[in-house]
């Protein structure tokens, strides 16, 4: 992973492959952001004019490279757009800094070291730049050859030109200041775990099935001192986990339920996180149409986010207990697969008529939610790439939030916005519940087509223990990015919801959520 260092050095004196400075859109053209004073001085105070000549406007994410002026130790200056310049006496927003740092880090792929001279007046801004740079530098090269016909997987050396930026030096900071040091350490731990989630999401399904995903959790548990329990197909059958077994019975790769737990001796609260982990989703007998299967390795993004969040809580030593439940299965069509019309008896004892085998995520989550409820946590949050309906409603950059408690839903929305994850609170209209009435079972796994994302949330609510505060994050839109990279968001797995879950754990530890 990219290294991060705090430096008191001036942009004029640091030795690096490139200097990163911020520029913005001012009322009269490009303006140079704080932190770049030494670079502007080297250009005779005309850096903004030079950049405008080269076509720069200061727009968000815009990257302009130019040769460094005399007096600078680095050979290249990279100017990255921060968007509109703030009003006088106001600072640049943290998300603008994250995105700019991410764009710059990605543009410096193949470089060994870059000095970031972006606005870092306080530790919070330094944290934002650090997060953005470390997340923007991410690349997934495990399956690429090194140019000589050798596959990169298994430790083979990749082409240096495609290697991520090796080191980010944050200039103008205070390395000995406790707040700055804590911000940098948190950013490194958080980025490492988001990138862990991204790696898992990007891994092809022939290498990541429920068993191998469980093995990843076991390895991390050993490394970070976590407790882990894995229920295999025999244990699931003995325990009556009809949802997990029903979804997984069509595949030669049997399902797993993983419990991975971090505990702290001073913790007063416990969070349970539940993740949908469909390592490949063909739709089952209700087969997905052509063009909808190619990215379905990402249907375990919720479980990846939960896994990463638990490990992050451990790495940060948060004074809260965090238990992750990974509901892992592969949804495949075969002679043994669950058929539309079949009835499953869930772990809770409720029966479900399966009207559509492609509505499988809610089935595995239902079992995990019931099991998580048995431990009486203070709150449960599930995360899932659950419905295409949520993508239709909110697009590809926002995730939806539903909850059985309005205050909790609002708190999670505020947390998500605070950490830079776009989200939106969604309702849970009770009238939609009637559409899931079944003539043969307690409930059907499908209801009205319109409002399908809300219907899915209402289904999950049925399996949450009485009196337990619960929220559901439908990350179907932002979990996997198929377009060109932007900001610190790469192509492929994004690690959506990890930052929200970690901040939720931090606020719970601090007693800010009651």
C-alpha positions as CSV (number, residue, x, y, z in Angstrom):
1,X,0.0,0.0,0.0
2,X,1.1,3.6,-0.6
3,X,3.1,5.0,2.3
4,X,2.1,8.2,4.0
5,X,4.4,10.7,5.7
6,X,3.8,14.0,7.4
7,X,6.4,16.6,6.6
8,X,7.2,20.2,7.7
9,X,9.1,20.7,4.5
10,X,8.3,23.5,2.1
11,X,7.2,22.6,-1.4
12,X,10.3,24.4,-2.6
13,X,12.7,22.1,-0.8
14,X,11.1,18.7,-0.8
15,X,12.7,16.1,-3.1
16,X,10.0,14.2,-5.0
17,X,8.9,13.1,-8.4
18,X,6.2,15.7,-8.4
19,X,4.6,18.4,-6.4
20,X,0.8,18.5,-6.1
21,X,-0.9,21.9,-5.6
22,X,-4.5,22.9,-5.5
23,X,-6.2,25.4,-7.8
24,X,-9.8,26.6,-7.8
25,X,-12.3,28.5,-9.9
26,X,-12.4,32.1,-8.7
27,X,-14.6,35.0,-9.7
28,X,-11.9,36.2,-12.2
29,X,-10.3,32.9,-13.2
30,X,-8.0,30.4,-11.7
31,X,-6.8,30.9,-8.1
32,X,-4.0,29.1,-6.3
33,X,-5.1,27.4,-3.1
34,X,-3.3,27.7,0.2
35,X,-0.3,25.4,0.6
36,X,1.2,26.3,-2.8
37,X,2.7,29.6,-2.0
38,X,6.3,28.5,-2.4
39,X,5.4,27.0,-5.8
40,X,3.7,30.1,-6.9
41,X,6.7,32.2,-5.8
42,X,9.0,30.0,-7.9
43,X,6.8,30.9,-10.9
44,X,7.2,34.5,-10.1
45,X,3.7,34.7,-8.7
46,X,2.2,33.8,-12.1
47,X,1.3,30.1,-11.6
48,X,-2.4,30.8,-12.0
49,X,-1.7,32.6,-15.3
50,X,0.5,29.8,-16.6
51,X,-2.1,27.2,-15.8
52,X,-4.8,29.2,-17.5
53,X,-2.6,29.4,-20.6
54,X,-2.5,25.6,-20.5
55,X,-6.3,25.4,-20.4
56,X,-6.8,24.8,-16.7
57,X,-9.9,26.2,-15.1
58,X,-9.8,24.9,-11.5
59,X,-12.7,22.6,-12.0
60,X,-13.1,19.7,-9.6
61,X,-10.8,16.8,-10.5
62,X,-9.1,18.6,-13.4
63,X,-5.4,17.7,-13.5
64,X,-2.7,19.8,-15.3
65,X,1.0,18.8,-15.3
66,X,3.8,21.3,-16.1
67,X,7.5,21.4,-15.7
68,X,8.6,22.8,-12.4
69,X,10.2,26.3,-12.3
70,X,13.7,27.0,-11.2
71,X,14.2,26.8,-7.5
72,X,12.0,23.7,-7.0
73,X,13.6,20.4,-6.2
74,X,10.8,18.3,-7.9
75,X,10.8,18.2,-11.7
76,X,7.1,18.3,-12.2
77,X,4.2,20.3,-10.8
78,X,0.7,18.8,-10.9
79,X,-2.1,21.2,-10.3
80,X,-5.4,19.6,-9.4
81,X,-8.8,21.3,-9.4
82,X,-10.7,21.9,-6.2
83,X,-13.8,23.3,-7.8
84,X,-15.3,26.6,-6.8
85,X,-13.1,28.7,-4.4
86,X,-14.7,29.2,-1.0
87,X,-15.8,32.6,0.2
88,X,-13.2,34.7,2.0
89,X,-12.3,33.4,5.5
90,X,-13.8,30.0,4.6
91,X,-11.9,26.8,4.1
92,X,-12.1,24.2,1.3
93,X,-14.5,21.4,2.1
94,X,-13.1,18.0,3.2
95,X,-14.7,16.1,0.4
96,X,-13.3,18.6,-2.2
97,X,-9.9,17.9,-0.7
98,X,-10.4,14.1,-0.7
99,X,-11.4,14.1,-4.3
100,X,-8.6,16.4,-5.4
101,X,-6.0,14.3,-3.6
102,X,-7.5,11.1,-5.1
103,X,-7.4,12.5,-8.7
104,X,-3.8,13.6,-8.2
105,X,-2.6,10.3,-6.7
106,X,-4.2,8.4,-9.6
107,X,-2.5,10.7,-12.1
108,X,0.8,9.9,-10.5
109,X,0.6,6.2,-11.0
110,X,4.1,4.8,-11.5
111,X,5.8,7.6,-9.4
112,X,7.8,6.9,-6.3
113,X,7.1,10.0,-4.3
114,X,4.9,13.0,-4.5
115,X,4.7,16.0,-2.2
116,X,1.2,17.2,-1.6
117,X,1.0,20.9,-1.0
118,X,-2.8,21.1,-0.6
119,X,-4.6,23.2,2.0
120,X,-4.1,21.4,5.4
121,X,-4.6,24.1,8.0
122,X,-5.8,21.6,10.6
123,X,-5.8,17.8,11.3
124,X,-9.2,17.3,9.8
125,X,-8.1,18.7,6.5
126,X,-4.9,16.6,6.7
127,X,-7.1,13.5,7.3
128,X,-9.2,14.3,4.2
129,X,-6.1,14.8,1.9
130,X,-4.5,11.6,3.4
131,X,-7.6,9.5,2.8
132,X,-8.1,10.8,-0.7
133,X,-4.5,10.2,-1.7
134,X,-4.3,6.7,-0.3
135,X,-7.7,5.7,-1.8
136,X,-6.9,7.4,-5.1
137,X,-3.6,5.6,-5.4
138,X,-5.3,2.2,-5.3
139,X,-4.8,-0.2,-8.2
140,X,-5.9,-3.8,-8.6
141,X,-3.2,-5.7,-10.5
142,X,-3.3,-9.2,-9.0
143,X,-4.3,-10.7,-12.4
144,X,-2.3,-8.6,-14.8
145,X,0.8,-9.8,-16.4
146,X,4.1,-8.0,-16.0
147,X,4.5,-7.5,-19.8
148,X,6.6,-10.7,-20.2
149,X,3.7,-13.1,-20.3
150,X,3.9,-13.9,-16.6
151,X,0.8,-13.5,-14.5
152,X,1.2,-11.0,-11.7
153,X,-0.7,-13.1,-9.2
154,X,1.4,-15.0,-6.7
155,X,4.1,-12.3,-6.2
156,X,5.3,-11.7,-9.8
157,X,6.5,-8.1,-10.3
158,X,4.1,-5.8,-12.1
159,X,5.1,-3.2,-14.7
160,X,6.5,-0.2,-12.7
161,X,4.4,2.1,-14.8
162,X,1.2,0.6,-13.5
163,X,2.3,0.5,-9.9
164,X,0.5,2.8,-7.5
165,X,2.2,6.0,-6.2
166,X,4.6,4.6,-3.7
167,X,4.7,7.5,-1.2
168,X,2.6,10.5,-0.3
169,X,4.4,13.3,1.6
170,X,1.9,15.7,3.2
171,X,3.7,19.0,3.2
172,X,3.1,21.8,5.7
173,X,1.9,19.5,8.4
174,X,3.0,19.0,12.0
175,X,4.5,15.5,12.4
176,X,4.8,15.8,16.2
177,X,1.4,17.1,16.8
178,X,-0.9,14.5,18.4
179,X,-3.9,15.4,16.3
180,X,-2.0,15.4,13.0
181,X,-0.4,12.0,13.9
182,X,-3.7,10.5,14.9
183,X,-5.3,11.7,11.7
184,X,-2.6,10.2,9.6
185,X,-2.7,6.9,11.5
186,X,-6.4,6.7,11.2
187,X,-6.3,7.5,7.4
188,X,-3.8,4.7,6.9
189,X,-5.8,2.1,8.8
190,X,-9.0,3.2,7.2
191,X,-7.6,3.2,3.6
192,X,-6.0,-0.2,4.1
193,X,-9.3,-1.7,5.1
194,X,-11.3,0.0,2.3
195,X,-8.7,-1.3,-0.1
196,X,-9.1,-4.8,1.4
197,X,-12.8,-4.6,0.6
198,X,-12.0,-3.4,-2.9
199,X,-9.6,-6.3,-3.5
200,X,-12.2,-8.8,-2.4
201,X,-14.9,-7.2,-4.6
202,X,-12.6,-7.2,-7.6
203,X,-11.5,-10.8,-7.1
204,X,-13.1,-13.1,-9.7
205,X,-15.6,-15.6,-8.4
206,X,-13.5,-18.6,-9.5
207,X,-11.1,-17.5,-6.8
208,X,-13.5,-16.1,-4.2
209,X,-16.3,-18.4,-3.2
210,X,-17.9,-18.7,0.2
211,X,-15.3,-21.1,1.6
212,X,-12.3,-18.9,0.4
213,X,-14.0,-15.7,1.6
214,X,-14.4,-17.4,5.1
215,X,-10.7,-18.3,4.9
216,X,-9.9,-14.6,4.4
217,X,-11.8,-13.7,7.5
218,X,-10.1,-16.4,9.5
219,X,-6.7,-15.1,8.4
220,X,-7.5,-11.5,9.3
221,X,-8.9,-12.7,12.7
222,X,-5.6,-14.4,13.5
223,X,-3.6,-11.3,12.5
224,X,-5.7,-8.8,14.4
225,X,-6.8,-10.8,17.4
226,X,-10.4,-11.2,16.5
227,X,-12.8,-14.0,17.3
228,X,-14.1,-15.9,14.3
229,X,-16.6,-18.7,13.8
230,X,-17.5,-20.3,10.5
231,X,-20.6,-22.3,10.0
232,X,-20.2,-24.7,7.1
233,X,-23.0,-26.4,5.2
234,X,-23.4,-29.1,7.8
235,X,-23.6,-26.6,10.7
236,X,-26.1,-24.5,8.7
237,X,-28.3,-27.5,8.0
238,X,-28.2,-28.6,11.7
239,X,-29.0,-25.0,12.7
240,X,-31.9,-24.7,10.3
241,X,-30.5,-21.8,8.2
242,X,-33.0,-22.3,5.4
243,X,-32.3,-18.9,3.7
244,X,-28.5,-19.5,3.3
245,X,-29.0,-23.1,2.3
246,X,-31.8,-22.4,-0.1
247,X,-29.8,-19.8,-2.0
248,X,-26.6,-21.9,-2.0
249,X,-28.0,-25.3,-2.8
250,X,-27.7,-24.8,-6.6
251,X,-23.9,-24.3,-6.4
252,X,-21.1,-26.7,-6.0
253,X,-19.6,-24.1,-3.7
254,X,-21.6,-24.5,-0.5
255,X,-22.6,-21.5,1.7
256,X,-21.0,-20.2,4.9
257,X,-22.1,-17.9,7.7
258,X,-19.1,-16.2,9.3
259,X,-19.1,-14.4,12.7
260,X,-16.1,-12.2,13.1
261,X,-16.0,-10.1,16.3
262,X,-13.9,-7.4,17.9
263,X,-14.3,-6.6,21.6
264,X,-12.8,-3.9,23.8
265,X,-12.5,-4.2,27.6
266,X,-14.0,-0.8,28.1
267,X,-16.8,-1.1,25.6
268,X,-20.3,-0.2,26.8
269,X,-22.1,-0.7,23.5
270,X,-22.2,-3.4,20.9
271,X,-22.8,-3.0,17.1
272,X,-23.8,-5.9,14.9
273,X,-23.0,-5.5,11.2
274,X,-24.5,-7.9,8.7
275,X,-23.3,-8.1,5.1
276,X,-24.7,-9.7,2.0
277,X,-22.0,-12.0,0.6
278,X,-23.2,-13.5,-2.7
279,X,-19.9,-14.3,-4.2
280,X,-21.5,-14.7,-7.6
281,X,-25.2,-14.1,-8.5
282,X,-26.5,-15.6,-11.7
283,X,-30.0,-15.1,-10.6
284,X,-30.5,-18.8,-10.0
285,X,-33.4,-20.4,-11.9
286,X,-34.7,-16.8,-12.4
287,X,-31.7,-16.3,-14.5
288,X,-30.5,-12.7,-15.1
289,X,-30.8,-11.5,-18.7
290,X,-27.8,-11.1,-21.0
291,X,-25.7,-8.1,-20.0
292,X,-26.5,-8.3,-16.3
293,X,-24.2,-11.1,-15.2
294,X,-20.7,-9.7,-16.0
295,X,-20.2,-7.8,-12.8
296,X,-22.0,-10.1,-10.4
297,X,-18.8,-11.0,-8.6
298,X,-19.5,-7.7,-6.8
299,X,-22.7,-9.0,-5.1
300,X,-20.6,-9.7,-2.0
301,X,-19.7,-6.0,-1.5
302,X,-21.9,-5.7,1.6
303,X,-20.0,-8.6,3.3
304,X,-16.7,-7.0,2.2
305,X,-17.7,-3.7,3.8
306,X,-18.7,-5.4,7.0
307,X,-15.5,-7.4,7.2
308,X,-13.3,-4.4,6.5
309,X,-15.2,-2.3,9.1
310,X,-14.7,-4.9,11.9
311,X,-11.0,-5.1,11.1
312,X,-10.7,-1.3,11.0
313,X,-12.4,-1.0,14.4
314,X,-9.7,-3.4,15.8
315,X,-6.9,-1.5,14.1
316,X,-8.1,1.7,15.6
317,X,-8.7,0.2,19.1
318,X,-12.2,1.6,19.3
319,X,-14.0,1.3,22.7
320,X,-17.0,-0.5,21.3
321,X,-17.8,-4.1,20.5
322,X,-18.3,-4.7,16.8
323,X,-19.6,-8.1,15.5
324,X,-19.7,-8.8,11.8
325,X,-21.9,-11.4,10.2
326,X,-21.0,-12.4,6.7
327,X,-23.8,-14.2,4.9
328,X,-21.9,-16.0,2.1
329,X,-23.4,-18.1,-0.7
330,X,-23.2,-18.5,-4.5
331,X,-26.5,-18.3,-6.4
332,X,-26.4,-20.7,-9.4
333,X,-28.9,-22.5,-11.6
334,X,-28.7,-26.3,-11.5
335,X,-30.8,-29.4,-11.0
336,X,-30.5,-28.9,-7.2
337,X,-31.2,-25.1,-7.2
338,X,-34.2,-23.6,-5.4
339,X,-37.2,-23.1,-7.8
340,X,-39.6,-20.3,-8.0
341,X,-42.6,-21.4,-5.9
342,X,-40.5,-23.4,-3.4
343,X,-41.0,-22.6,0.3
344,X,-38.0,-22.2,2.7
345,X,-38.0,-22.4,6.4
346,X,-35.8,-19.7,7.7
347,X,-33.5,-19.7,10.8
348,X,-36.2,-17.7,12.6
349,X,-38.8,-20.4,11.9
350,X,-40.7,-18.2,9.5
351,X,-41.5,-19.7,6.1
352,X,-40.8,-17.8,2.8
353,X,-42.3,-18.5,-0.6
354,X,-39.6,-17.9,-3.1
355,X,-41.2,-16.2,-6.1
356,X,-38.0,-15.1,-7.6
357,X,-34.6,-16.8,-7.0
358,X,-32.9,-13.5,-8.0
359,X,-34.2,-11.9,-4.9
360,X,-31.7,-14.0,-3.0
361,X,-29.8,-11.4,-1.0
362,X,-32.7,-10.8,1.4
363,X,-32.9,-14.5,2.1
364,X,-29.3,-14.9,3.3
365,X,-29.6,-11.6,5.2
366,X,-32.8,-12.7,6.9
367,X,-31.0,-15.7,8.5
368,X,-28.0,-13.6,9.5
369,X,-30.2,-10.8,10.9
370,X,-32.1,-13.3,13.1
371,X,-28.8,-14.8,14.3
372,X,-27.3,-11.4,15.0
373,X,-30.5,-10.4,17.0
374,X,-30.0,-13.4,19.3
375,X,-27.0,-11.6,20.9
376,X,-29.1,-8.5,21.7
377,X,-26.8,-5.9,20.3
378,X,-27.5,-2.2,20.8
379,X,-28.0,-1.7,17.1
380,X,-27.8,-3.7,13.8
381,X,-26.8,-2.3,10.5
382,X,-27.0,-4.5,7.4
383,X,-25.2,-3.6,4.1
384,X,-26.1,-5.1,0.8
385,X,-26.1,-4.7,-3.0
386,X,-29.7,-5.6,-2.7
387,X,-31.9,-4.1,-5.4
388,X,-31.7,-2.6,-8.9
389,X,-34.7,-0.6,-7.8
390,X,-32.4,1.5,-5.5
391,X,-30.1,2.3,-8.4
392,X,-33.1,3.4,-10.4
393,X,-34.2,5.6,-7.5
394,X,-30.8,7.1,-6.5
395,X,-28.4,6.5,-9.3
396,X,-24.9,5.1,-9.1
397,X,-23.4,7.4,-6.4
398,X,-25.9,7.3,-3.6
399,X,-26.9,4.4,-1.3
400,X,-30.3,4.3,0.4
401,X,-30.8,4.1,4.1
402,X,-33.9,2.5,5.7
403,X,-34.4,1.9,9.4
404,X,-37.0,1.0,12.0
405,X,-36.0,4.2,14.0
406,X,-36.1,7.6,12.3
407,X,-33.5,9.1,14.6
408,X,-31.1,6.3,13.8
409,X,-31.7,6.6,10.1
410,X,-31.0,10.4,10.3
411,X,-27.8,9.8,12.3
412,X,-26.5,7.3,9.7
413,X,-27.3,9.8,6.9
414,X,-25.5,12.6,8.7
415,X,-22.5,10.3,9.4
416,X,-22.3,9.2,5.7
417,X,-22.4,12.8,4.5
418,X,-19.7,13.7,7.1
419,X,-17.3,11.1,5.8
420,X,-17.9,11.8,2.2
421,X,-20.3,8.9,1.3
422,X,-23.3,10.1,-0.6
423,X,-26.6,8.6,0.7
424,X,-30.2,9.3,1.1
425,X,-32.9,8.4,3.7
426,X,-35.7,6.2,2.3
427,X,-39.1,5.5,3.8
428,X,-40.6,2.1,4.7
429,X,-44.3,2.5,3.7
430,X,-46.3,-0.1,5.6
431,X,-48.8,-0.5,2.7
432,X,-46.1,-2.2,0.7
433,X,-46.0,-5.0,3.2
434,X,-49.3,-6.5,2.0
435,X,-47.8,-7.2,-1.5
436,X,-45.6,-9.9,0.1
437,X,-48.5,-11.8,1.5
438,X,-48.3,-15.4,0.4
439,X,-51.1,-17.9,0.1
440,X,-48.8,-20.8,1.2
441,X,-46.2,-19.3,3.5
442,X,-45.7,-16.6,6.1
443,X,-44.2,-14.2,3.6
444,X,-43.1,-14.1,0.0
445,X,-39.7,-12.8,-1.1
446,X,-41.2,-10.5,-3.6
447,X,-43.9,-7.8,-3.5
448,X,-45.0,-4.9,-5.6
449,X,-42.6,-4.1,-8.4
450,X,-42.8,-0.3,-7.9
451,X,-40.8,0.6,-4.9
452,X,-38.9,-2.6,-5.0
453,X,-36.0,-1.3,-2.9
454,X,-38.5,-0.3,-0.1
455,X,-40.2,-3.7,-0.3
456,X,-36.8,-5.4,0.2
457,X,-36.3,-3.3,3.3
458,X,-39.7,-4.2,4.7
459,X,-38.9,-7.9,4.1
460,X,-35.6,-7.6,6.1
461,X,-37.4,-5.8,8.9
462,X,-39.4,-9.0,9.5
463,X,-36.3,-10.8,10.7
464,X,-34.9,-8.2,13.1
465,X,-35.3,-9.0,16.8
466,X,-38.0,-7.2,18.8
467,X,-36.9,-3.9,20.2
468,X,-33.5,-3.8,18.4
469,X,-32.6,-0.6,16.6
470,X,-31.8,-1.5,12.9
471,X,-30.8,0.1,9.7
472,X,-30.4,-1.2,6.2
473,X,-28.0,0.3,3.6
474,X,-28.7,-0.6,0.0
475,X,-25.4,0.1,-1.7
476,X,-26.3,-1.4,-5.1
477,X,-25.5,1.8,-6.9
478,X,-22.1,2.9,-5.5
479,X,-20.6,-0.5,-4.6
480,X,-19.1,-1.2,-8.1
481,X,-18.1,1.5,-10.5
482,X,-18.1,0.6,-14.2
483,X,-17.2,4.0,-15.6
484,X,-14.0,6.0,-15.7
485,X,-12.3,6.6,-12.3
486,X,-13.1,10.0,-10.7
487,X,-11.8,11.6,-7.5
488,X,-10.6,8.7,-5.2
489,X,-13.2,6.3,-6.7
490,X,-11.6,3.6,-8.9
491,X,-13.0,1.5,-11.6
492,X,-14.4,-1.7,-10.1
493,X,-15.0,-2.2,-6.4
494,X,-15.2,0.9,-4.3
495,X,-15.5,-0.2,-0.7
496,X,-18.7,1.7,-0.3
497,X,-20.1,2.0,3.3
498,X,-16.9,1.2,5.1
499,X,-16.2,4.8,6.1
500,X,-19.8,5.1,7.3
501,X,-19.7,2.0,9.4
502,X,-16.3,2.9,10.9
503,X,-17.5,6.4,11.8
504,X,-20.7,4.9,13.3
505,X,-18.5,2.7,15.5
506,X,-16.4,5.7,16.5
507,X,-19.4,7.7,17.5
508,X,-20.9,4.8,19.3
509,X,-17.7,4.4,21.3
510,X,-17.7,8.1,22.1
511,X,-21.3,7.8,23.4
512,X,-22.7,10.2,20.7
513,X,-25.5,7.9,19.7
514,X,-27.2,7.4,23.0
